């Protein structure tokens, strides 16, 4: 295989996880719904297809998202080192789904007060079931591809993204006994502006653009 030195695993949708778990079924919970969708295996061309693996919770056997696939293979091609990819995602999720309850707060107090988007019911569940069990796994970086479910939040979105980055950095560093760099990079994948023509006229300003601008301010300011 062209990518014999690339391995991947798929966590899978965990929107039925109201409390953090330390590991997936059967090691950390008796709930069979909280199983690992795909254990580590070798990457090959047939695992990235047009099957809706992300929106379906990445439960389709052996499949991963195109974002994960292309990022991993490019890293391998450029760096010439073995690569391990962890696919933790769910289509349509909001940023609130990927933060701990303590970091997010109740929407009324805390660092980023404001409306809480419940894209899949109770927020924080993807963090509880997908990310929390990974905090003892040493990582080199992350890719963030999300924004549509938080359209219109702008500065609130940027505020919560900053808090989420700080949480991830601290918890992964602590959870791996310092093996994960507390300043590990998080790459942003955002949808670009497009022109939409309707009977009401032409519209091109998307809230996603404003979200990106706010996030770039964070990077500019060194946060």
N, C-alpha and C positions, 0 to 999 in steps of 0.2 A: 504494500500500500504506500501511496505517496506520503501519507501522514501517519506512519507507523509509530512515531514518537509523540503523537497527540492523543490524550485520553480525555474523556468527558463523563460527567454524571448529570442527571436531571433530577431535581428535587420534586417538582410537581406542585400543582395548586394545593394550598392548605387553608382555604377560606373557612374551614370548620375547626379552627384552633383558637378558642377564646383566651387561652392562657399559654405562656411560653413553655416549650418542651426542650429538654436537653438532648434528646435524640429521637429518631423516628421509630415506628413500630418494627420489631417488637422490643427493642432495647430500652427505649425511653418512654413508651406509652403502650397501653393495651388497645388503643383505638386503631383499628385496621385502616381507617381512612387516612391516617397520618403515616402512610408507608412511603418509602423512597421510590419514586417513579422509575428511575433507571440507575443502578449502581455503575461504578466505573467500568468503562469499556473503551476499546480502541475506536478512534474516529475514522469514518470511511464515507465516501461520497453518497451512499444510499441513506445516511441518517438525516440529511438536510433535504427536505422535499416540500411540496406545496400542501402537505397535510396541515390543517390548522392546529399545530401542536401547542402553540402558545395560548391561544384563546381557549383551547380545550384543557388547559392546565398542564400541558406537556405530558399527558398521559399516554400518548401514542408511543408504542415501543420503539426505542432506539432513535427517536427524532429529536432534533434541537432547533432553535431558532436560527434564521439566516444571519442575524446580527452576531450571535455567538460563534457560528461557523466561520464567517469571513474574518472576524477579529482574531480568532484562534489560529486559523491557517496563515494569516498574514504575519502574526507574531512568530510562528514557526519558520516561515520563509525568510524573514529578516534576521531574527536572532540566532537561528540554527541551534536551538536548545529544545529539550522536551517541554511540552506544554500540557497543563491540566486545566480543563474548563469546567466550571460549575454553573449549570444553567438553573437559575432560580428566578422565575418570572410568572406572570399571569396577565393575559391581555385584558385591558379595561380597568386595571387596578389604579388606585389613586396613591399619591405620595404618602398619605396617612396610613396606608396598609403596610408600609415598609419601615415604620418607626415603632419603638416601644411605647407602651402606654405612658410611662414616666416622661419620656421625651416629648411626646405629643401633647400631653395635658388634656384638659377638659374643654378647650376652646375658649374659655372665659378668662383664664389666668395663664401664667407662664410666659415663656419667651416669645411665642407667636400666637397670640389670641386671635380667634376668628373662626368662621364656619369650618366644620370638619366634614369632609366629603366621605360618605359611606358607600363606596362603589360596590362593595360586596357585603353589605350589612355592617357588622361591628368592625371598626378600623383596627389596625395593628395585627390582624390575624396572619397575614403573610410573613410579617416579621416573626411572630410567635412560632409558626410552623416551618418556615423555609430558612430564615436566617439564624434564629437563635441556636439551632443545633450545629451550625457551621462555625460558631465563634471560637472553637478550639482548633480550627483548621487554618494553617498558615497560608495567607494569600499574598499576591504581589500587586493586585489592583482590582478594579471593578469597572463595569460599564453600566451606565444608567440610561435606559431608553424608556421614557414615560413622560407624559404631560397632558394628553388630551382630556383625561378625566378631571383635571384641575384647571380647565380653561376658565379664564377670567379672574384668577386669584392674584396673578402678577407678583406684587411685593410679598404677599403672604406666602406664596409658593416658594419664593427665594428664601424667605426666612426659615421655613420648615426644611427646605433642602439643606441649608447651612447647618441646622440643628441635627438633621439626620446624618450628615457627613461627620460631624463631631462625634455623634454617638457611635457610628460604625467604627471610626478610627480608634476611639478609646476602647471599645469593647473587644475588637479584634486584637488589638495590641495586648490588652490584659488577658484575654482568653487564651492566647497562644504563648503566654509567658514572655512576651517581648519579641517573639520571632517575627510577628507581622509589624512592618514599619508603621508607626502611628500617623505618618504622612503619606500613606500609600495613595497612588493616583486614582481618581474616579473620572473616567471618560464620559462625556455627555453626548448622547445621540438625540438630536432634536429634529422635528419635521420642519422643512423650510416653508417660506411663504409662497403661496400659489394664488393665481388670479381666478376668482370665481365669478362667473357671469350668470345672473338670474334675471327674471322678469322685472325685479326691483332695481336692477342696475348692476354695476360692477363693484365687487368687494374684494379687497386683498389684505386687509389688516387682520391678522389672526392673533389671538391672545398668546399663542405659542411663541410668537416673535417677541412679545413683551416679556414673557417668562425667561426667554434666552437672554435678553438684555439684562434683566435683573441678576441672572446667574453669572453673567460675565462681569458684572460689578463686583460680585463676591471674589472672583478670580483676580480681578485687577487690584482689589484691596488686600489680597493675600490671605483671605479667610478660607 
